[in-house]
Amino acid sequence: MTTRRDLIKSIPSLGAAFALAGDGIFEAAMARAEAASPPAPGHFHPKGKAPSKFTLDLLKHARDTLPFDDVRDFEEQKKGLIAPMPDLKIMAADGHVAWDMERFKFLEERDSYDSVHPSLLRQSKLNNNYGLYEVIPGIYQVRGADLSDLTFVRGRKGWIVFDPLVSAETVRASLELFQKHVGQGLPVTAVIYSHTHGDHWGGVRGLVNEDDVRAGKVEVIAPGGFMQFAISENVFAGNAMNRRLFYQYGVLLPASPYGYVGQGLGQGVSSGASGLIAPTRLVEKPIEEFEVDGVRMVFQNTPNTEAPREMNTYIPDMKALWTAENVTATLHNIYTLRGAPVRDPLNWSKYINDALYRFGLEAEVMFASHHWPRWGNQRIQDVLRAQRDLYANMNNQVLHFANQGVTINQIHNVYEVPKSLQNKWYCRGYHGSPQHNSRGVVQRYLGFWDCNPATLIPLSPADSAPLYVEMMGGAEKIMARGRELHDQGQYLLASEIMNKLVQAQPDNQEAKDLLADIFEQIGYQQENPGLRNSFLAGAYELRSGIPQGQSADSASPDVIRAMSTELFLDFLAIRMDSRKAQDLRFTINLVTPDNGEKFIVELENATLTNIKGFQAPKPDLTLTIDRSDLERTMTGAKSLEAQIKDGTAKAEGDVGLLKKLAVTMVNFDPRFEILPGTKARTRLPAEYPFEAVDIRHVIAE
C-alpha cells in the first residue's frame, strides 16, 4: 500500500521546491557553498543584499522556460488607448499623495532585473497601463489609476459606471480624463458595484452626489446581500487584516527592484478618501435581466466565489461580457494572505462554466474590474475554459491528494497546476499562488490540523524555540549552520533553524539579520507578489523594526454608518478584554427610536452578548438614543457620555455601567509585532471607548 510518505517522495518537484522556495517548476540549486552575497548597490536598505547565484540561476531558468513569445497580453493591453493620464501623482485634499505612478517608472527602464522574477516583472509592466481606453464603441475604461479599473458604458441619458475604485480622488481624476475626451459632459446615470470588496465601491463619492441618488437621478445597483458583506467581511478581524496587509501588499516596502514591484491585480491601493453610498436596487435572483438607463443587461449572481457576494454582467446588444473579478489575468486567491474565509474554488469554477455557456459562446469582448479586455469569441472561450479548469483542478486534485493522506503542511510541495495551464499567462499566480491556495483548499475542507497529535495543541513558538536552540547546540552552532545553508542556496532549510533562534532570542540582531538575508532571497525568487512582499516585508522588519508614525488617513465614516447596530455591538464584544470583566454582571436595554430597533445587551461570564428584538423586564440600565445619533459615537464625533449629558441620549438606571464597560474596551494596536524583537507591543488608548475605530481602513482585494 502506498503510504503518505511514499506519495510525497514520489513527487518530482518536491526537492526543488524545498531547496529553493521557487514556484515548483525549477530544478534544485547546486548544494555547494558560496560566499555570502554582498550588499546590493542601490538597495533601499543598508543591509540589503544582492541576489545570490542560486536566485540568479532560478530566475534565468524562468526566463528560458516560460512562454515569453506569447505577447497577446501586451497587444490587448495597449489596444484602444485614447489618452494617457496626464499626472503621475494624484493628490488628496489634505495634501498627501493619494496615488503615485511615478514610483513605477523604473519598470520601463529595463527588460529584466536580477532581483525580480521575470514573470512578475512582465505582469507589473502590463499593469503600467495608465490612461483612458476604448473597449468597444460605447464602453471605455480608465486603467492604472488605482488597484481596479473604472468602466463607463453609454446609456440612453448618460453613463453607467462599473466599480468606482478605492478613493474619491482617483475616481475624480479618472472622470475628468474621461469627460475631457469621451464623456461629452453627460451625467452618470447609474453605478454598478460588482462585488463587496472596497476597491469596487470606495471611490463612489468622487463620481456621484448622494442627494442625486436619493432623488432617483442615479441608480446604484449591487448583488443581493451587498451591504451586509461589504461591511461585515472585514470587521471582526479588521485590525489583524490591516496589519497582515503590511506583508501581503508590501505596505512598508519602497517601490524598487529590491522591494515592491506591484500587486499583480494592479500596481497598488490608493490612499485617498473612501466612502459608500448604499445601493438603490439589489439583484437577488441567480439570473436577472433588466434595463439600466436604456441598456439591456443580464446579471449573473455568483455568490461565494471571489467575494461573498459578486455578479457578472452581460450586455447582449453589445455582445460584451463583464466578469467582475471572477475572471481576470491571474490565478486569484482561494486563501488570501491578509485573512478571509477560504473561498470555494469548485463553486467558482462552476459559475465560470455557467458564464461560458450562457454568455461566452456569443460574446465578442470580455472585460473585468482588473487588467485589460479580451477580444474575439475564440479568445474569450479559451480564457473562460482555462480559468474554469484552473479552479476546478485545484479543488479536485488537492482533495485527491488529501484523500491519500497529504496534509496541509505538505500539499504546497505536492500539488502542481497542470503544465498546460502553467503555460497560459492568465493562469499564473499573480494574486493567488498555487502554494498558498492549495493549503487553503485543505483548510476549507479539513481545517488547520495535519492529524499528527504532536501538532494538535502545540506550544507557542517562543515557548518551544529555546528547547530547539538548546538541542541544536546553542546560538553559535545554529548561526554557523544557518550561514552554511544560506550559502548553499538551501533557503527554506536555513529559515527553519534561524526562525527557531530568532523566536528564542528576539534581541539577537545578528540572528535576525541572517534570517532577513534568507527571507530576502526567497522573496526575490517569487513570481507571486503576495509571497514576494511577505518575505521582503519580513526582512525589512527584522532589520529595522516596525516603522512608527502616522499613515494617510483613509477613514470612512460611510462604512461605519453602514454597520448594522447588531454588528457594532458584536464588534464591541471583540474589543472587550474579558480579563477586565470577570466581576461584572449587568443587563442593558438599548432602544433606537428613529429606526425602531431594540436590543438586550448582557455582560455575564466575562462575555458581552446582544439579541435584537427583545427587551429585558428588569434591566440595570435602559439607554434610548436615535440610531443617527449613535452613529456620531460610532464615528468618534461625539462621546456617548456627552450625548447623555446634553440630553441627546436618555439613560434610566445605573449610568455608571457604561463607564465600567468602557474600561474593558481595548483599542487594538495597528502595528502589532509579527516577528519577534521588531517592536515592543503597545496598546493605544481610545479617546472614545465606544468608537468603531478598527474598521476605518477599506480593505481591497
LINZINOR-V266136 format. One record per helix or strand. SS is the DSSP state (H for helix, E for strand). FROM is the first residue (numbers start at 1). TO is the last residue. If there is no record, write none. Layout:
ss->SS from->FROM to->TO
ss->SS from->FROM to->TO
This chain:
ss->H from->4 to->9
ss->H from->14 to->20
ss->E from->39 to->39
ss->E from->49 to->49
ss->H from->53 to->65
ss->H from->72 to->78
ss->E from->81 to->84
ss->E from->89 to->91
ss->E from->97 to->100
ss->H from->102 to->108
ss->H from->118 to->126
ss->E from->131 to->136
ss->E from->139 to->143
ss->E from->150 to->154
ss->E from->159 to->162
ss->H from->168 to->183
ss->E from->188 to->193
ss->E from->195 to->195
ss->H from->198 to->200
ss->H from->204 to->206
ss->H from->210 to->214
ss->E from->219 to->223
ss->H from->226 to->232
ss->H from->238 to->248
ss->E from->255 to->255
ss->E from->260 to->260
ss->E from->281 to->283
ss->E from->287 to->292
ss->E from->295 to->301
ss->E from->310 to->315
ss->H from->316 to->318
ss->E from->320 to->322
ss->H from->345 to->360
ss->E from->365 to->367
ss->E from->374 to->375
ss->H from->377 to->402
ss->H from->411 to->413
ss->H from->419 to->422
ss->H from->425 to->427
ss->H from->434 to->446
ss->H from->453 to->455
ss->H from->461 to->471
ss->H from->475 to->487
ss->H from->491 to->504
ss->H from->509 to->524
ss->H from->529 to->544
ss->H from->557 to->562
ss->H from->565 to->575
ss->E from->576 to->576
ss->H from->578 to->580
ss->E from->586 to->592
ss->E from->597 to->604
ss->E from->607 to->612
ss->E from->621 to->624
ss->H from->627 to->634
ss->H from->640 to->645
ss->E from->650 to->653
ss->H from->656 to->663
ss->E from->665 to->665
ss->E from->667 to->667
ss->E from->684 to->684
ss->H from->693 to->695
